[in-house]
Amino acid sequence: MIYFQILANGLMLGALYACIAVGFSLVWGVLNVINILHGTFIVLGSYIAFFAFRFAGIHPFVSVFIAGFVLFLMGYAIQSAMINRVIAAPVLITLTLTFGIDLVLNNAMLVAFSADYRKINLPSPLPSFEVASIFLPGDRVAAMGLALLLTILLYFLLRATNVGRAIIAVRMDREAAALMGVDVKRVNAITFGIGALMAGATGALISVIYPISPLNSSAFLGKAFVVCVLGGLGSVPGALVGGLMLGVLESFGGFWFGPEHAVTLSFGLLLILLFARPGGLLGKRGYE
C-alpha cells in the first residue's frame, strides 16, 4: 500500500511540475526563446500570494488570478520593450538577454525580500482525507486540481480562440503568418505574457506547499527544462505527461534512494532522453 501512497504523492507533485513547464515550453516553442526568467517569474508569483495573504488576507488560491494578471503584464512589457528587439537574433542572444534580466530581477528580490525562506501558514487549511488507506492532504489536492485546470485552459486557448490560432500560426511559420495579416510582434508579446502568467499562477499554487525564497528560481527553471525534454517541446499534452512522469519518478526515487537523489534521477533521465528521443514523448511541430 505504501507504493500507492508514493504514486499519489508523485501525481500531485507532477501536476505542479506540468504547470511549471507549460508556459516555458510555450515561449520556447513559439518564440525560440529559452526564457531563463521563468524560474524568477514563479518565485514572484509566490511572493505576490504571500504578501496578498499577509496584508489583505487573500487566500493563495485566489491570488492565482492576481499573480497571473500581474505577471502577464510584466511578461508582455519585457517582451515588447526588450526581447522583441532581438527576437530574430541567434538563440544565444535571446538566452543571454533573458539571463541578464533574470540576474537583475533575482537580485532585486534578494535586496527587497532577503534570501530567508518564508511560508504561508493558513489558519484554516483544507481538511485532509483518506481514500483506500491513501492519505491525501486537502491543500495539495486542491493545488493539483487548479494546476491541471490551468494547463487544460491553456490547451483550449490554443485550440479554440483566435489568439491561440495566431500563436500556432507564428509557431509554425512566422513569415507566412505575417503575410496573412498576423501582427507577429504583438503575438510574440502575448505569448511571452501567457508564459509569465502560467509561471505566476503556478508560483501562487506552490506557495501553499513550499517555502518561498529567491533562491528557488534555479530549481524551478531546472524542472521546466526536464519536463520539456520529457514531454516534447511544442506540446501542451506533452508538458502534462512529462510533469506527471517527473513527479512520479522523483517520488519513487526519493523513497528508494533517499530524497537527496531525486534531482539526480530526474536529470539522469533528462540525459538519457536527449540521446534516445531528443524530440520528447509527444513533441510535435505545432500546437493542436
Secondary structure, 3 states (H helix, E strand, C coil): CHHHHHHHHHHHHHHHHHHHHHHHHHHHHHHCCCCCCHHHHHHHHHHHHHHHHHHHCCCHHHHHHHHHHHHHHHHHHHHHHCHHHHCCCCHHHHHHHHHHHHHHHHHHHHHHHCCCCECCCCCCCCCCEEECCEEECHHHHHHHHHHHHHHHHHHHHHHHCHHHHHHHHHHHCHHHHHHCCCCHHHHHHHHHHHHHHHHHHHHHHHCCCCCECHHHHHHHHHHHHHHHHHHCCCCHHHHHHHHHHHHHHHHHHHHHHCHHHHHHHHHHHHHHHHHHCCCCCCCCCCCC
